[in-house]
Amino acid sequence: QKWTAMPCFLLSSAVAGAWPYILDVFMWVITRQEFGFTMLAKNFADNYPLTCWTGPAMRESFYRVYQRGGGADTDHRRKLKYGKLGASFAVIVGHVVPFMGAQTTIMQRFFLPHPLDTIVSQPF
């Protein structure tokens, strides 16, 4: 049925967005380190030849937005606002650019650490 396509897509996106958080919790139980899976995935994506450009591209898009807001030379409230905006923008850029979606899904907790942020941003 056609009407099931969108709910199934949103459900699968929520599962994909929650998966890195679940793996981080699993790794925390074993190693007692926060963001164990996320850091491992980021390290892999940064060093694997076919995905090594993902991290720098996301980091550059974050810094472009963050520096536009004044960067480190501004007050705390403005820094927080543009830091959140930059992180969200980096994840959106990662999902929009061709051949970056899979590694962005795995690495997005590096930019958006709260599980609900990663789940909500996943369909975009």
N, CA, C and O atoms as CSV, one atom per row, in Angstrom:
chain,resi,resn,atom,element,x,y,z
A,1,GLN,N,N,0.826,-1.184,0.000
A,1,GLN,CA,C,0.000,0.000,0.000
A,1,GLN,C,C,0.874,1.252,0.000
A,1,GLN,O,O,1.922,1.289,0.644
A,2,LYS,N,N,0.433,2.267,-0.725
A,2,LYS,CA,C,1.190,3.515,-0.802
A,2,LYS,C,C,1.190,4.278,0.522
A,2,LYS,O,O,2.183,4.923,0.857
A,3,TRP,N,N,0.106,4.215,1.270
A,3,TRP,CA,C,0.004,5.003,2.490
A,3,TRP,C,C,0.983,4.518,3.559
A,3,TRP,O,O,1.238,5.251,4.515
A,4,THR,N,N,1.537,3.324,3.437
A,4,THR,CA,C,2.478,2.806,4.438
A,4,THR,C,C,3.906,3.252,4.190
A,4,THR,O,O,4.768,3.079,5.052
A,5,ALA,N,N,4.165,3.822,3.026
A,5,ALA,CA,C,5.539,4.176,2.681
A,5,ALA,C,C,6.130,5.212,3.644
A,5,ALA,O,O,7.231,5.011,4.157
A,6,MET,N,N,5.427,6.301,3.893
A,6,MET,CA,C,5.971,7.359,4.745
A,6,MET,C,C,6.120,6.919,6.203
A,6,MET,O,O,7.182,7.153,6.781
A,7,PRO,N,N,5.122,6.296,6.831
A,7,PRO,CA,C,5.341,5.830,8.206
A,7,PRO,C,C,6.496,4.827,8.316
A,7,PRO,O,O,7.257,4.862,9.283
A,8,CYS,N,N,6.624,3.947,7.343
A,8,CYS,CA,C,7.733,2.979,7.369
A,8,CYS,C,C,9.079,3.693,7.207
A,8,CYS,O,O,10.058,3.331,7.859
A,9,PHE,N,N,9.123,4.705,6.338
A,9,PHE,CA,C,10.349,5.484,6.160
A,9,PHE,C,C,10.732,6.206,7.451
A,9,PHE,O,O,11.893,6.182,7.858
A,10,LEU,N,N,9.753,6.850,8.094
A,10,LEU,CA,C,10.036,7.570,9.339
A,10,LEU,C,C,10.457,6.619,10.457
A,10,LEU,O,O,11.345,6.942,11.246
A,11,LEU,N,N,9.828,5.459,10.524
A,11,LEU,CA,C,10.206,4.474,11.541
A,11,LEU,C,C,11.622,3.960,11.296
A,11,LEU,O,O,12.412,3.854,12.235
A,12,SER,N,N,11.947,3.644,10.055
A,12,SER,CA,C,13.298,3.162,9.763
A,12,SER,C,C,14.337,4.261,9.983
A,12,SER,O,O,15.461,3.971,10.393
A,13,SER,N,N,13.979,5.509,9.718
A,13,SER,CA,C,14.886,6.625,9.986
A,13,SER,C,C,15.125,6.789,11.477
A,13,SER,O,O,16.247,7.065,11.900
A,14,ALA,N,N,14.077,6.622,12.275
A,14,ALA,CA,C,14.233,6.717,13.732
A,14,ALA,C,C,15.134,5.603,14.251
A,14,ALA,O,O,15.968,5.835,15.125
A,15,VAL,N,N,14.971,4.412,13.723
A,15,VAL,CA,C,15.830,3.294,14.132
A,15,VAL,C,C,17.277,3.564,13.724
A,15,VAL,O,O,18.198,3.334,14.509
A,16,ALA,N,N,17.481,4.054,12.497
A,16,ALA,CA,C,18.836,4.371,12.038
A,16,ALA,C,C,19.460,5.479,12.871
A,16,ALA,O,O,20.659,5.444,13.146
A,17,GLY,N,N,18.664,6.461,13.277
A,17,GLY,CA,C,19.174,7.544,14.113
A,17,GLY,C,C,19.485,7.092,15.525
A,17,GLY,O,O,20.395,7.627,16.157
A,18,ALA,N,N,18.745,6.117,16.030
A,18,ALA,CA,C,18.962,5.622,17.394
A,18,ALA,C,C,20.098,4.617,17.463
A,18,ALA,O,O,20.687,4.431,18.527
A,19,TRP,N,N,20.415,3.971,16.366
A,19,TRP,CA,C,21.408,2.904,16.361
A,19,TRP,C,C,22.779,3.337,16.898
A,19,TRP,O,O,23.339,2.608,17.717
A,20,PRO,N,N,23.358,4.484,16.486
A,20,PRO,CA,C,24.645,4.893,17.058
A,20,PRO,C,C,24.574,5.099,18.579
A,20,PRO,O,O,25.523,4.771,19.290
A,21,TYR,N,N,23.472,5.632,19.071
A,21,TYR,CA,C,23.317,5.806,20.518
A,21,TYR,C,C,23.288,4.451,21.226
A,21,TYR,O,O,23.925,4.276,22.264
A,22,ILE,N,N,22.555,3.502,20.668
A,22,ILE,CA,C,22.475,2.166,21.266
A,22,ILE,C,C,23.855,1.514,21.295
A,22,ILE,O,O,24.235,0.893,22.288
A,23,LEU,N,N,24.598,1.656,20.209
A,23,LEU,CA,C,25.943,1.088,20.172
A,23,LEU,C,C,26.883,1.803,21.148
A,23,LEU,O,O,27.754,1.166,21.740
A,24,ASP,N,N,26.716,3.118,21.320
A,24,ASP,CA,C,27.513,3.845,22.318
A,24,ASP,C,C,27.221,3.345,23.728
A,24,ASP,O,O,28.140,3.179,24.530
A,25,VAL,N,N,25.950,3.105,24.035
A,25,VAL,CA,C,25.589,2.585,25.359
A,25,VAL,C,C,26.174,1.189,25.543
A,25,VAL,O,O,26.691,0.875,26.615
A,26,PHE,N,N,26.099,0.353,24.518
A,26,PHE,CA,C,26.667,-0.991,24.576
A,26,PHE,C,C,28.175,-0.924,24.826
A,26,PHE,O,O,28.697,-1.667,25.658
A,27,MET,N,N,28.872,-0.047,24.118
A,27,MET,CA,C,30.318,0.110,24.314
A,27,MET,C,C,30.631,0.673,25.697
A,27,MET,O,O,31.647,0.317,26.295
A,28,TRP,N,N,29.763,1.552,26.212
A,28,TRP,CA,C,29.981,2.113,27.546
A,28,TRP,C,C,29.911,1.015,28.602
A,28,TRP,O,O,30.692,1.022,29.554
A,29,VAL,N,N,28.985,0.073,28.444
A,29,VAL,CA,C,28.867,-1.039,29.388
A,29,VAL,C,C,30.160,-1.849,29.414
A,29,VAL,O,O,30.581,-2.316,30.472
A,30,ILE,N,N,30.780,-2.014,28.271
A,30,ILE,CA,C,32.000,-2.823,28.187
A,30,ILE,C,C,33.241,-2.040,28.609
A,30,ILE,O,O,34.051,-2.541,29.390
A,31,THR,N,N,33.398,-0.813,28.099
A,31,THR,CA,C,34.647,-0.065,28.299
A,31,THR,C,C,34.567,1.066,29.309
A,31,THR,O,O,35.601,1.576,29.740
A,32,ARG,N,N,33.355,1.471,29.698
A,32,ARG,CA,C,33.135,2.614,30.603
A,32,ARG,C,C,33.675,3.921,30.034
A,32,ARG,O,O,34.093,4.802,30.785
A,33,GLN,N,N,33.666,4.049,28.711
A,33,GLN,CA,C,34.059,5.282,28.035
A,33,GLN,C,C,32.861,5.847,27.294
A,33,GLN,O,O,32.154,5.119,26.597
A,34,GLU,N,N,32.632,7.153,27.444
A,34,GLU,CA,C,31.555,7.816,26.722
A,34,GLU,C,C,31.880,7.878,25.227
A,34,GLU,O,O,33.040,8.036,24.848
A,35,PHE,N,N,30.870,7.755,24.395
A,35,PHE,CA,C,30.993,7.881,22.940
A,35,PHE,C,C,32.034,6.920,22.352
A,35,PHE,O,O,32.733,7.278,21.404
A,36,GLY,N,N,32.142,5.733,22.891
A,36,GLY,CA,C,33.124,4.758,22.408
A,36,GLY,C,C,32.907,4.385,20.954
A,36,GLY,O,O,33.845,4.415,20.158
A,37,PHE,N,N,31.670,4.032,20.599
A,37,PHE,CA,C,31.384,3.658,19.221
A,37,PHE,C,C,31.504,4.857,18.288
A,37,PHE,O,O,32.049,4.738,17.191
A,38,THR,N,N,30.998,6.009,18.718
A,38,THR,CA,C,31.045,7.203,17.870
A,38,THR,C,C,32.483,7.576,17.530
A,38,THR,O,O,32.788,7.874,16.375
A,39,MET,N,N,33.360,7.563,18.513
A,39,MET,CA,C,34.757,7.922,18.260
A,39,MET,C,C,35.447,6.869,17.383
A,39,MET,O,O,36.260,7.209,16.524
A,40,LEU,N,N,35.120,5.597,17.604
A,40,LEU,CA,C,35.677,4.537,16.768
A,40,LEU,C,C,35.208,4.697,15.321
A,40,LEU,O,O,36.000,4.568,14.388
A,41,ALA,N,N,33.915,4.977,15.143
A,41,ALA,CA,C,33.367,5.163,13.791
A,41,ALA,C,C,33.963,6.398,13.127
A,41,ALA,O,O,34.276,6.367,11.937
A,42,LYS,N,N,34.121,7.477,13.874
A,42,LYS,CA,C,34.710,8.691,13.308
A,42,LYS,C,C,36.161,8.450,12.902
A,42,LYS,O,O,36.599,8.888,11.838
A,43,ASN,N,N,36.894,7.754,13.755
A,43,ASN,CA,C,38.287,7.437,13.433
A,43,ASN,C,C,38.368,6.576,12.168
A,43,ASN,O,O,39.221,6.806,11.310
A,44,PHE,N,N,37.482,5.590,12.057
A,44,PHE,CA,C,37.465,4.752,10.864
A,44,PHE,C,C,37.121,5.582,9.621
A,44,PHE,O,O,37.805,5.488,8.602
A,45,ALA,N,N,36.067,6.389,9.707
A,45,ALA,CA,C,35.647,7.192,8.550
A,45,ALA,C,C,36.711,8.207,8.159
A,45,ALA,O,O,36.878,8.500,6.975
A,46,ASP,N,N,37.432,8.746,9.134
A,46,ASP,CA,C,38.485,9.720,8.826
A,46,ASP,C,C,39.697,9.081,8.154
A,46,ASP,O,O,40.431,9.760,7.437
A,47,ASN,N,N,39.916,7.787,8.374
A,47,ASN,CA,C,41.115,7.133,7.852
A,47,ASN,C,C,40.864,6.197,6.671
A,47,ASN,O,O,41.810,5.842,5.968
A,48,TYR,N,N,39.632,5.793,6.438
A,48,TYR,CA,C,39.323,4.910,5.316
A,48,TYR,C,C,39.346,5.734,4.031
A,48,TYR,O,O,38.732,6.800,3.983
A,49,PRO,N,N,40.033,5.274,2.995
A,49,PRO,CA,C,40.211,6.097,1.785
A,49,PRO,C,C,38.922,6.545,1.097
A,49,PRO,O,O,38.889,7.624,0.506
A,50,LEU,N,N,37.864,5.741,1.161
A,50,LEU,CA,C,36.638,6.121,0.465
A,50,LEU,C,C,35.752,7.073,1.260
A,50,LEU,O,O,34.805,7.637,0.713
A,51,THR,N,N,36.049,7.258,2.545
A,51,THR,CA,C,35.229,8.143,3.379
A,51,THR,C,C,36.052,9.209,4.092
A,51,THR,O,O,35.517,9.933,4.932
A,52,CYS,N,N,37.333,9.321,3.780
A,52,CYS,CA,C,38.209,10.228,4.527
A,52,CYS,C,C,37.832,11.693,4.350
A,52,CYS,O,O,38.260,12.522,5.153
A,53,TRP,N,N,37.061,12.040,3.348
A,53,TRP,CA,C,36.678,13.430,3.116
A,53,TRP,C,C,35.424,13.829,3.893
A,53,TRP,O,O,35.083,15.011,3.934
A,54,THR,N,N,34.730,12.869,4.509
A,54,THR,CA,C,33.483,13.166,5.214
A,54,THR,C,C,33.710,14.047,6.431
A,54,THR,O,O,33.058,15.079,6.586
A,55,GLY,N,N,34.637,13.642,7.298
A,55,GLY,CA,C,34.922,14.413,8.515
A,55,GLY,C,C,35.329,15.844,8.223
A,55,GLY,O,O,34.747,16.771,8.785
A,56,PRO,N,N,36.329,16.052,7.345
A,56,PRO,CA,C,36.710,17.429,7.021
A,56,PRO,C,C,35.580,18.253,6.399
A,56,PRO,O,O,35.462,19.447,6.675
A,57,ALA,N,N,34.750,17.625,5.561
A,57,ALA,CA,C,33.638,18.362,4.949
A,57,ALA,C,C,32.623,18.788,6.008
A,57,ALA,O,O,32.137,19.919,5.980
A,58,MET,N,N,32.302,17.895,6.935
A,58,MET,CA,C,31.349,18.238,7.996
A,58,MET,C,C,31.952,19.273,8.946
A,58,MET,O,O,31.267,20.200,9.379
A,59,ARG,N,N,33.232,19.109,9.264
A,59,ARG,CA,C,33.898,20.052,10.157
A,59,ARG,C,C,33.946,21.443,9.535
A,59,ARG,O,O,33.716,22.441,10.217
A,60,GLU,N,N,34.245,21.506,8.237
A,60,GLU,CA,C,34.301,22.801,7.546
A,60,GLU,C,C,32.935,23.472,7.520
A,60,GLU,O,O,32.841,24.683,7.723
A,61,SER,N,N,31.875,22.705,7.274
A,61,SER,CA,C,30.540,23.308,7.265
A,61,SER,C,C,30.156,23.780,8.665
A,61,SER,O,O,29.481,24.800,8.806
A,62,PHE,N,N,30.575,23.054,9.698
A,62,PHE,CA,C,30.332,23.513,11.073
A,62,PHE,C,C,31.048,24.838,11.326
A,62,PHE,O,O,30.441,25.796,11.805
A,63,TYR,N,N,32.344,24.889,11.001
A,63,TYR,CA,C,33.118,26.098,11.274
A,63,TYR,C,C,32.628,27.303,10.488
A,63,TYR,O,O,32.702,28.428,10.984
A,64,ARG,N,N,32.133,27.096,9.281
A,64,ARG,CA,C,31.612,28.222,8.494
A,64,ARG,C,C,30.447,28.894,9.214
A,64,ARG,O,O,30.380,30.121,9.285
A,65,VAL,N,N,29.538,28.093,9.745
A,65,VAL,CA,C,28.381,28.648,10.456
A,65,VAL,C,C,28.822,29.213,11.805
A,65,VAL,O,O,28.394,30.301,12.193
A,66,TYR,N,N,29.664,28.489,12.511
A,66,TYR,CA,C,30.109,28.918,13.849
A,66,TYR,C,C,30.892,30.230,13.786
A,66,TYR,O,O,30.661,31.122,14.601
A,67,GLN,N,N,31.808,30.357,12.836
A,67,GLN,CA,C,32.591,31.576,12.692
A,67,GLN,C,C,31.730,32.747,12.239
A,67,GLN,O,O,32.018,33.899,12.565
A,68,ARG,N,N,30.673,32.450,11.487
A,68,ARG,CA,C,29.753,33.503,11.044
A,68,ARG,C,C,29.069,34.154,12.241
A,68,ARG,O,O,28.722,35.334,12.207
A,69,GLY,N,N,28.881,33.365,13.302
A,69,GLY,CA,C,28.255,33.882,14.515
A,69,GLY,C,C,29.226,34.541,15.472
A,69,GLY,O,O,28.818,34.968,16.552
A,70,GLY,N,N,30.490,34.637,15.117
A,70,GLY,CA,C,31.467,35.285,15.980
A,70,GLY,C,C,32.503,34.331,16.520
A,70,GLY,O,O,33.540,34.772,17.017
A,71,GLY,N,N,32.254,33.027,16.440
A,71,GLY,CA,C,33.226,32.034,16.889
A,71,GLY,C,C,33.504,32.122,18.372
A,71,GLY,O,O,32.602,32.377,19.169
A,72,ALA,N,N,34.740,31.913,18.736
A,72,ALA,CA,C,35.140,31.885,20.143
A,72,ALA,C,C,35.244,33.287,20.744
A,72,ALA,O,O,35.382,33.430,21.959
A,73,ASP,N,N,35.178,34.308,19.914
A,73,ASP,CA,C,35.350,35.685,20.388
A,73,ASP,C,C,34.041,36.369,20.752
A,73,ASP,O,O,33.967,37.597,20.712
A,74,THR,N,N,33.021,35.626,21.102
A,74,THR,CA,C,31.718,36.204,21.384
A,74,THR,C,C,31.194,35.713,22.728
A,74,THR,O,O,31.822,34.868,23.366
A,75,ASP,N,N,30.059,36.232,23.161
A,75,ASP,CA,C,29.502,35.849,24.454
A,75,ASP,C,C,28.966,34.414,24.421
A,75,ASP,O,O,28.754,33.841,23.352
A,76,HIS,N,N,28.753,33.850,25.610
A,76,HIS,CA,C,28.382,32.437,25.752
A,76,HIS,C,C,27.066,32.107,25.055
A,76,HIS,O,O,26.963,31.065,24.407
A,77,ARG,N,N,26.068,32.964,25.171
A,77,ARG,CA,C,24.756,32.693,24.587
A,77,ARG,C,C,24.834,32.597,23.062
A,77,ARG,O,O,24.271,31.685,22.458
A,78,ARG,N,N,25.526,33.531,22.465
A,78,ARG,CA,C,25.678,33.547,21.003
A,78,ARG,C,C,26.540,32.374,20.539
A,78,ARG,O,O,26.265,31.772,19.501
A,79,LYS,N,N,27.581,32.051,21.304
A,79,LYS,CA,C,28.444,30.926,20.974
A,79,LYS,C,C,27.658,29.614,20.997
A,79,LYS,O,O,27.832,28.765,20.123
A,80,LEU,N,N,26.797,29.455,21.994
A,80,LEU,CA,C,25.970,28.260,22.113
A,80,LEU,C,C,24.978,28.162,20.949
A,80,LEU,O,O,24.786,27.091,20.374
A,81,LYS,N,N,24.355,29.289,20.613
A,81,LYS,CA,C,23.379,29.306,19.524
A,81,LYS,C,C,24.020,28.903,18.198
A,81,LYS,O,O,23.502,28.039,17.490
A,82,TYR,N,N,25.144,29.529,17.866
A,82,TYR,CA,C,25.784,29.229,16.591
A,82,TYR,C,C,26.511,27.886,16.614
A,82,TYR,O,O,26.720,27.285,15.561
A,83,GLY,N,N,26.894,27.412,17.782
A,83,GLY,CA,C,27.462,26.075,17.879
A,83,GLY,C,C,26.422,25.008,17.562
A,83,GLY,O,O,26.707,24.055,16.838
A,84,LYS,N,N,25.218,25.166,18.103
A,84,LYS,CA,C,24.130,24.230,17.808
A,84,LYS,C,C,23.726,24.314,16.338
A,84,LYS,O,O,23.520,23.294,15.681
A,85,LEU,N,N,23.618,25.531,15.837
A,85,LEU,CA,C,23.254,25.729,14.437
A,85,LEU,C,C,24.310,25.127,13.506
A,85,LEU,O,O,23.974,24.491,12.507
A,86,GLY,N,N,25.577,25.330,13.837
A,86,GLY,CA,C,26.660,24.771,13.029
A,86,GLY,C,C,26.677,23.254,13.039
A,86,GLY,O,O,26.908,22.625,12.007
A,87,ALA,N,N,26.430,22.660,14.212
A,87,ALA,CA,C,26.396,21.199,14.310
A,87,ALA,C,C,25.241,20.628,13.500
A,87,ALA,O,O,25.404,19.632,12.795
A,88,SER,N,N,24.079,21.256,13.600
A,88,SER,CA,C,22.926,20.800,12.820
A,88,SER,C,C,23.192,20.939,11.329
A,88,SER,O,O,22.859,20.048,10.548
A,89,PHE,N,N,23.789,22.049,10.938
A,89,PHE,CA,C,24.098,22.273,9.534
A,89,PHE,C,C,25.096,21.241,9.013
A,89,PHE,O,O,24.963,20.765,7.885
A,90,ALA,N,N,26.093,20.892,9.825
A,90,ALA,CA,C,27.087,19.891,9.415
A,90,ALA,C,C,26.424,18.543,9.154
A,90,ALA,O,O,26.761,17.861,8.186
A,91,VAL,N,N,25.488,18.159,10.009
A,91,VAL,CA,C,24.791,16.881,9.815
A,91,VAL,C,C,23.899,16.937,8.583
A,91,VAL,O,O,23.829,15.966,7.829
A,92,ILE,N,N,23.221,18.051,8.368
A,92,ILE,CA,C,22.365,18.182,7.177
A,92,ILE,C,C,23.219,18.134,5.912
A,92,ILE,O,O,22.851,17.465,4.946
A,93,VAL,N,N,24.341,18.828,5.906
A,93,VAL,CA,C,25.248,18.782,4.750
A,93,VAL,C,C,25.714,17.347,4.523
A,93,VAL,O,O,25.771,16.883,3.384
A,94,GLY,N,N,26.045,16.652,5.594
A,94,GLY,CA,C,26.489,15.267,5.462
A,94,GLY,C,C,25.441,14.358,4.860
A,94,GLY,O,O,25.777,13.432,4.122
A,95,HIS,N,N,24.182,14.603,5.157
A,95,HIS,CA,C,23.118,13.775,4.597
A,95,HIS,C,C,22.756,14.171,3.168
A,95,HIS,O,O,22.272,13.338,2.402
A,96,VAL,N,N,22.983,15.420,2.804
A,96,VAL,CA,C,22.580,15.904,1.482
A,96,VAL,C,C,23.619,15.585,0.415
A,96,VAL,O,O,23.258,15.259,-0.716
A,97,VAL,N,N,24.880,15.673,0.750
A,97,VAL,CA,C,25.944,15.440,-0.228
A,97,VAL,C,C,25.940,13.968,-0.654
A,97,VAL,O,O,25.865,13.086,0.202
A,98,PRO,N,N,26.018,13.688,-1.947
A,98,PRO,CA,C,26.018,12.297,-2.409
A,98,PRO,C,C,27.183,11.492,-1.825
A,98,PRO,O,O,28.286,12.011,-1.658
A,99,PHE,N,N,26.928,10.249,-1.524
A,99,PHE,CA,C,27.899,9.291,-0.998
A,99,PHE,C,C,28.406,9.645,0.401
A,99,PHE,O,O,29.488,9.213,0.795
A,100,MET,N,N,27.634,10.424,1.146
A,100,MET,CA,C,28.038,10.766,2.508
A,100,MET,C,C,27.018,10.321,3.540
A,100,MET,O,O,27.286,10.446,4.735
A,101,GLY,N,N,25.864,9.809,3.141
A,101,GLY,CA,C,24.780,9.514,4.066
A,101,GLY,C,C,25.095,8.452,5.096
A,101,GLY,O,O,24.796,8.634,6.276
A,102,ALA,N,N,25.694,7.343,4.680
A,102,ALA,CA,C,25.935,6.239,5.609
A,102,ALA,C,C,26.931,6.625,6.687
A,102,ALA,O,O,26.671,6.407,7.870
A,103,GLN,N,N,28.055,7.189,6.307
A,103,GLN,CA,C,29.042,7.563,7.323
A,103,GLN,C,C,28.558,8.734,8.172
A,103,GLN,O,O,28.955,8.854,9.331
A,104,THR,N,N,27.716,9.592,7.627
A,104,THR,CA,C,27.149,10.679,8.426
A,104,THR,C,C,26.224,10.122,9.492
A,104,THR,O,O,26.228,10.602,10.625
A,105,THR,N,N,25.432,9.117,9.146
A,105,THR,CA,C,24.550,8.494,10.127
A,105,THR,C,C,25.357,7.943,11.293
A,105,THR,O,O,24.953,8.079,12.448
A,106,ILE,N,N,26.477,7.331,11.004
A,106,ILE,CA,C,27.314,6.751,12.053
A,106,ILE,C,C,28.046,7.845,12.838
A,106,ILE,O,O,28.222,7.715,14.049
A,107,MET,N,N,28.472,8.912,12.171
A,107,MET,CA,C,29.275,9.950,12.822
A,107,MET,C,C,28.466,11.097,13.409
A,107,MET,O,O,29.034,11.943,14.100
A,108,GLN,N,N,27.164,11.157,13.162
A,108,GLN,CA,C,26.422,12.355,13.541
A,108,GLN,C,C,26.374,12.596,15.041
A,108,GLN,O,O,26.157,13.732,15.461
A,109,ARG,N,N,26.567,11.575,15.863
A,109,ARG,CA,C,26.597,11.801,17.312
A,109,ARG,C,C,27.811,12.614,17.718
A,109,ARG,O,O,27.819,13.201,18.799
A,110,PHE,N,N,28.830,12.664,16.885
A,110,PHE,CA,C,29.990,13.508,17.150
A,110,PHE,C,C,29.580,14.976,17.118
A,110,PHE,O,O,30.134,15.797,17.848
A,111,PHE,N,N,28.615,15.299,16.276
A,111,PHE,CA,C,28.138,16.671,16.139
A,111,PHE,C,C,26.872,16.931,16.960
A,111,PHE,O,O,26.711,18.016,17.519
A,112,LEU,N,N,25.979,15.951,17.036
A,112,LEU,CA,C,24.722,16.071,17.781
A,112,LEU,C,C,24.679,14.960,18.835
A,112,LEU,O,O,24.136,13.889,18.566
A,113,PRO,N,N,25.236,15.192,20.023
A,113,PRO,CA,C,25.383,14.101,20.995
A,113,PRO,C,C,24.082,13.586,21.607
A,113,PRO,O,O,24.039,12.439,22.052
A,114,HIS,N,N,23.039,14.380,21.645
A,114,HIS,CA,C,21.800,13.909,22.273
A,114,HIS,C,C,21.080,12.942,21.335
A,114,HIS,O,O,20.942,13.237,20.148
A,115,PRO,N,N,20.619,11.798,21.835
A,115,PRO,CA,C,19.978,10.802,20.969
A,115,PRO,C,C,18.752,11.327,20.225
A,115,PRO,O,O,18.524,10.945,19.078
A,116,LEU,N,N,17.967,12.185,20.850
A,116,LEU,CA,C,16.783,12.714,20.159
A,116,LEU,C,C,17.166,13.593,18.975
A,116,LEU,O,O,16.465,13.613,17.963
A,117,ASP,N,N,18.273,14.320,19.095
A,117,ASP,CA,C,18.751,15.133,17.965
A,117,ASP,C,C,19.093,14.261,16.774
A,117,ASP,O,O,18.755,14.589,15.636
A,118,THR,N,N,19.764,13.153,17.036
A,118,THR,CA,C,20.159,12.278,15.934
A,118,THR,C,C,18.954,11.582,15.321
A,118,THR,O,O,18.915,11.355,14.112
A,119,ILE,N,N,17.961,11.238,16.154
A,119,ILE,CA,C,16.764,10.577,15.634
A,119,ILE,C,C,15.939,11.542,14.794
A,119,ILE,O,O,15.466,11.179,13.717
A,120,VAL,N,N,15.764,12.762,15.277
A,120,VAL,CA,C,14.955,13.748,14.556
A,120,VAL,C,C,15.619,14.188,13.261
A,120,VAL,O,O,14.931,14.416,12.266
A,121,SER,N,N,16.945,14.311,13.254
A,121,SER,CA,C,17.631,14.788,12.044
A,121,SER,C,C,17.779,13.701,10.988
A,121,SER,O,O,18.086,14.013,9.838
A,122,GLN,N,N,17.575,12.460,11.333
A,122,GLN,CA,C,17.820,11.353,10.416
A,122,GLN,C,C,17.006,11.411,9.111
A,122,GLN,O,O,17.584,11.196,8.045
A,123,PRO,N,N,15.702,11.688,9.143
A,123,PRO,CA,C,14.953,11.676,7.865
A,123,PRO,C,C,15.403,12.754,6.874
A,123,PRO,O,O,15.122,12.641,5.681
A,124,PHE,N,N,16.085,13.780,7.339
A,124,PHE,CA,C,16.474,14.861,6.447
A,124,PHE,C,C,17.759,14.515,5.774
A,124,PHE,O,O,18.267,15.299,4.973
